[in-house]
């Protein structure tokens, strides 16, 4: 049973429900390759010795890779946008706007928001824009929006755009489409800002930062749902917004917040970018801890709409979508309110949502009666 848009309870039959797996994303099939790659990659760490460098081994399996450069740490990450460009292309037919300025920010956010989880300050980014053919670049308005949006996101995070690659890959990328990705490099300086979880402890507070909507994870599910809606992406949400435009609200950039926290002397004990795997990501740390959530942020209307119209249950929703929490800080309990205050001063809503406890590795979302066990998350080799 799910609550309908008019507030009444509606019944969904199991055959009507649309799951993330049915939308084409099955982490149970994807994660084994990621783990295999992590294991093979770890075997190459010795190559750093020829440069007089050494890896920070505990960064393996985290959201960014860290190398010890002596006076500072170097962090790096590569991420892609996913299928959100398909939503932008579909919505252009509805409104005439390209939305590529917005999905440019999404692409950078996917990389930058991962990089900052280890305590790094983003320094430079490179772009990877692979198209299905050279004719993609003939659309001057769309190309300009992509460039301007990319530059604006770089400026918002104080990073230099170093360059990139724009291959035309006919036969690999579909005709008329583009695959957007970004790599990012950052510095952890001073080295005391390194955040790999060594300081995480029972009694730490869990501070959740708001999301702007779906961000760039769960788009495959959202697109599949659009196929079921009579008006597709032009369907109106309860707040009057078009479904497609609500999906295209750009992913928030959290690096100004983490920089402000560092300036205020607040060094998180651990950080998580809540992307794929949803709230299961809260137990990304390999330690034996229980993450007890007792307060929930408000769910953005577009995510509530997806939950209801796709007929997915709360476990499916919170296990795959951000449901209003785009980033998580794990801080000493005594610093939790100060962390919230710093976030709010940056225009970012934040909530003290729960506590880290000794015990079985799991996430307990008490207001919803949900539990995710250690076996529900496989992101490490």
N, C-alpha and C positions, 0 to 999 in steps of 0.2 A: 504494500500500500504506500502511496505517495500523496503528498498534499498538492492539490491543483493550484493553478494560478489565481483562482477565486477564493482560495483558503479552505475549500472543502477537500475532504479526503477522496482520492480516486484510486481505483484498483487497477494495477498493471498485472497482466498475466505474464508468466515467465517467458512465453514466446515473444512478447512484445518488447521486453526490455532490451536495450542496446548497451552492450558492454564495451569497454575499451579494447578487449581482445577481438571482438567482432569487428571493430573499426580498423583492425589490421595491426594493432600494436600489442604484442605479447611479450612482456618482459621475461617470462619464463624461457622463451626461445632466444631472446636477444642477449640476456645477461651472461650465458655460458661463454659466448664468443668474447665478450668484454673481459671476463675473468681470464680466459685463455691468453688474450692479448696482454693483460697486466702481468701475467706470469712470464711471458716471453720478454716483455719490455724490461722487467726487473733484472733479467740476465745480462742486459746491456749496460748496466750502471757502471761497471768497471771502466768503460770507455772514457769516463770523465777524468780519470786519473792522469791521462796524457796532457790534460789542460790544467792540472793542479787543482782540480775541483772535486767535490764529493756530493753525492745526492743526500738529501734528507730522507732516509728510507721510509720514515713514517708518513711521508706525503703520498706514498703509493696507495692508491685506493681512495684518496681524497679528491676534491674537486679541482685541484691544481697541483702541478708537479713543482717541487722546490729543490733548488741546488744551492749549496753553501759556497759562496764566493769570498769568504773571509770576513770582510767588513760588513757584508750584508748578505741577504738571501735573494736569489732570483727565482721568481715564480712564473709559470707559463701555462697556457691553456688554449685549446682550439675547440670551438663550438659552432653548431649550425642552427639556422632558424627553424628548420623543419618545413612543414607544409603550409605555414601561415600565408605565404605569398599567393597560394591558390584562393584563399579567402579574399585577399586584396583584389585579385584579378576579377573574381566574381562580383564583388561589390562595386567595382568601377562601372560595370554594366547597369547597376541600379542607380548610382548617384553621380557618376561621371568623374569622381575623384580617384586618383591613383592609389593613395594610402601608402605609397612606398616610402614616404618620409617617416611614417610610423613604424613600418616593419624594419626599416633600417635601425631604429632604436632597439627594437626587439632583438635583432641579430647581435648587436653589440652587448646588450644586456645579458644575453645567454653566456657570453664569454666573461664579461667583466664581473657579473654577479657570482660566477664560480671562482674567479681569481681572488676576490676579496675574502673568501671564506678562510684563507690561510693567513690572513693579516697583511696581505700585500696592498701596496698603492699602485694602481694601474699606471703604466708609463706610456706604452705605445700599442697600437693595434694595426693589423693588416687585414685587408678585405679579400674574400674569395667569392666572386660572382660568376658562376658558371651558367651559361645559357644554352638553350636548344638550337641556337643559330645566331649568326651576326645580325640578323634583321631585328632581334630584340632591341638593339640599341638605337633603332631608327625612331623610336618613340621618344622625342626630346623631352616632353613633359614628364613622363615616367622616369627617365634617366636623371633629369634634374632633381626630381623629388627624392630619389634614392641618394644622390650625392649630398644634397642639402640636409637630409635627415641624418645621414651618417656623420657629417661634419658637426651638426648640432649636438648629437649624442656624445661625440668626442669632447666637445667643449664643455658639456655638462659634467663630464667626469675628469676633465683636465688632462686628457691623454693626447698624444701626437698620433696622427694617422700617417703611418710610414709608407704605405703603398698597398700593393695587392696583386691579384691575378684575375683576369676576365676572359676565361676560355670559352669558346663556342664549341659545344659538345653535342653536335647532332647525332642522334642515335643513342646517346646516353641520357641526356636531359631532353624532356619532351619539347616538341616544337612550340615556341611561344612562351616557354616557361623559364624561370631562373631559380637556381639553387644558391642561397645566400649563406655565407659562413664567415667567421672572424677568428683570428688568433690574437692573443693578448699577452703581453709581458709586463710584469710588475716587480717592484722592489719591496722587500721587507726590511725596513730600516727606520729605527734601530731594530736589531735582531730580536729584542724582547717583545716585539709585536707579533712574532710567529704564533699562529693559532692552529695547532694540529691536534689539540685535545689532551695534551699531557696534563693540563691543569684541571680538566673536567673532574668534578667531584659531586658526591651526593650532597644534597642541600642547595646546589646551584639552582638559580631561577631560570626559567625558560621565557624569553621575551620574544614575542612574535611581531613582525612588521607587516603592515598591510600589503595586499596585492591590489592591482588596478583592475583585475578581472582574470581572464584565463591565462594571461601572459603568453607563453609560446609552447605550453605543454598541454596535451589533451586536444589539440587541434584536429587530429584525425577523427576523434569521437565527435567533436563539434561539427565537422564537415559531414560526417555520416548522418547526423541528426538533421542537418539542413535538407538532405535529400528526402526526408520524411515529412517535412513541413510543407503545407500547401503553398505558402508564400516564400519558402526557402529562406534565404538570408534577409529578405525584406519583411520577415515576420516581426511584429512588434512585441517587445517585452512589456511587462506590467508597468514599467516606468516610462513607456512610450518610445524607448530607443529601438532602433533597428537591430535585429539579432546580429547581422553581419558587422555593423559598426561597433557594437558592443564587444564582439570578438576581437576587433582590431584596436581596442584601447592598448597602447603600447606597454610593454613590460616596464615596470619601474626600475630605475637605476639606483642601486643601493650604495654605491661607492661614496657619494657625498656624506652619507650617514656614517659609514665605517670610518671615514677620515675625521669626521667631527667627533666621534667617540674616542679616537686615538688622541685628538687634540685635548679632549677633556680628561684624559688619563684613564679612560675605561677600556681595558683590554679584555675582550671576551675570552672565556675558557675554551669555547668551541663555537663554530658557526656552520649553518646549513643553508644552502640555497634550495628552497622548496620548489623543485621542478618535477621531473619524471619521478614516479613512485609516490607522489603526493606526500601525505603526512607520515608515511612509512619512513621517509627520509630523516625524520627526527631522531631515529636510532641509527644513523649512519656511523657514529662512533663505534669502534669495535669492542669497547669495554662492556662489562656486565652491569648495565644500568637500566632502571625502569624510568620512563619519561611519562610522568603523570600530568595530564592536562585537565585543569578544572575551570578554565574560562576560554571561551571561543570568540574570535573576531567575527564581525558581521560578514556574511557571505555575499559577494557581489551579485547583483541581480542576474547577470548572464550565467553564472555558475549555478545558481538556484534554478534557472530556467532549464539548463541542460540536465540537471539532476531530475527534474520533474518530467520534462517532455521525453527524455530518453528512457525513463522508467528505471533508472539505476538506484540501487539502495545506498544508504549512507556509507557502508563499508567500501563499496565500489567507488563512490565519489571521493571520500577522504583518502582512499588508498591510491588514487591516481591524479587527482586535481589539487590545486593549492587551497581551494575553499576559503579564500580570504587571507591566507598567510603566505606571503611570498618569500620571506627570509626569517631565519631563527637565530637568535643570539642566546648563548648559554653563559650566564654571568654569575658572579658571586651574589648571593642573596642581598647583601648589603649595598650592592651597586645597581640592583635591578631598577629601582625607581629613577635613579640618575640616568641610566641608559634610556629609559622611556622618555625622560625629559629632553635629553639630547636629540633623540629621534623626532620628537614633536617640534623642537626648535628648528629642525630642518624641513618641517612641513610633512613629516612622515608619521602617520598614526602607528602606535605601538601599544602592546598590552603585555602585562605580566600574566602569562597564561598557565604556568604550571611549575613543577619542581622535578629535579633529577633526584632519583633515589637509588640506593643499593638494591640489588635484586635481579631477577630474571630480565634479560634484555628484551624489552617490549615497549610499545607505546600504548598507554591507556588514555582514551579520550572519554573521560567520565561523564560529561553532560550528555553524551550520545550513547553511552554503554558500549563503545567500540574498543577492541583490542587488536593490535597487530603484534605478532610474535616475531622472534628473530628470524624464523624461517620464511617470513614474508618479504624479506629484503636481502637480495644477493647482489652486491656491488663491488666485492673485493675478491682478489685472487687468493 
